[in-house]
């Protein structure tokens, strides 16, 4: 089992000293990864289900945050949970991600992408909300094509993106691609993970039966696409107060990574909670 820390800037704030301190402390405590979320824009009345987002919620840009965290750490892997892929042009995004991976010497390896649930975000980005799933599928293909392409260039002719003989450098650090995990709570997300993803990171508001069904959908989709379902990672949200027995139960259900976040807004308490979790689960 691997363990990650999430740093939600909308909740914890954007103080650079605290963000750096949490990233370094998590690394020193033995956590594998450091995750940040994304909202490109909010607006009055924006809500997901019953959860309404305050318009002034300061959700900072995830790749900028990860670049900052990378500069203050040495080993911890960098992740998004989630990056709203339909609202990024994949040609530009391929360059940004490969650059971050190169500068961090191969640590931008837990990119998790999702579709977004706020129609106003799609509108602000000039994206048709109804087509964002197909757009994300195409964007994943474009990212991988550009990362793997050489000096002769690569071409793509899709519904949303079209180009000829493009060369995208630098490449990911010592690799021809970056892993792309798929986030989301829908059955479509589970299928996308099986067909295109390197892993699945479902949301937290699913019943046990729904989770089981979605994992089966992911595995069936992978098999149908000629991929090995056992090679896909399965990441879940956890809680900072969970026990070793809780983690073992998740592992028994096929979970390969748990991502937790401090429950406190106080910087000292955050680090104490991270330390206590690491001690309980013997991470170091």
C-alpha positions, 0 to 999 in steps of 0.5 A: 500500500502506498500513501499520499497527502492531499493539500487542498489550497482552497481549504488550507490556504496558499501560504507558501511557507506552510505548503512547503513545510507540509510537503517536506514533512510528508516526505520525511514521514515516508509518504509517497506522494503530494496531491493538489486539486484544481478549479480553474474558476468559481462563481456565485452558486457553484455547487456539486450536489449539496456542496456549494463552493464559496466564490472566493475559495482560493483554489490555486493552480495545481501545476504551479503548486506542484512545481513549488513543492518539487523545488522544496522536496527531493523524493516525494511524487507529485500528483493532481486530484484532479486536474480538469482535463477538458479545460486544458489544451493538450498540446500546451499541457503536454509541454507543462507536464513534461517540463515539470517532470524533467525539472523534478527528475521524474516525480510528476508521475501521479497525474489524475484527470477528471471532467469537472462538474461545474457547467460554469467552469466549462463555459468559462473555458469555452468548452461544451459541457456535454462533450467534455468526456469525449474531449478528455478521451481525445486529450489523453491520446494527444498527450501520449502521442506528443510525449512519445513523438520524435524529431519527425513530428506526430500528427492527430486528426480528431473531433476536437484537436487536429495538428500535423508534424508537431514536435514536443520537447522536453520529454518526460524524465527518462521516459516516453510517457507519463502515467495518466490516472482517471478520477471520477465517480461515474461509470463512464469514469470507470470505463475511461480508466479501463480503456485509457488510464494507468489507474482509477481514483474514484470519488468519495461519495460512493456506496460499497456496492457502487465501488465494486460495480465500478471496479468490475466495469474498469476491469472489463473495459481494460480487458475489452481494450486488450489491456491488463486490468491487473496493471491498473492502480486503484487509489482511494481517499482515506482519512487522517485518523484511519488505523492500520486495520482500516488500511489493510481492509482497503488493501484487501479490496484491491486498493493500491494507494490511499490519499489523506489530508490533515483535518486541521487548519492550524499548521502545527496541528497539520504536521502533528496529524501527518506524523501520527498517521505515519507512526500508526501505519509505520511509513518511515 
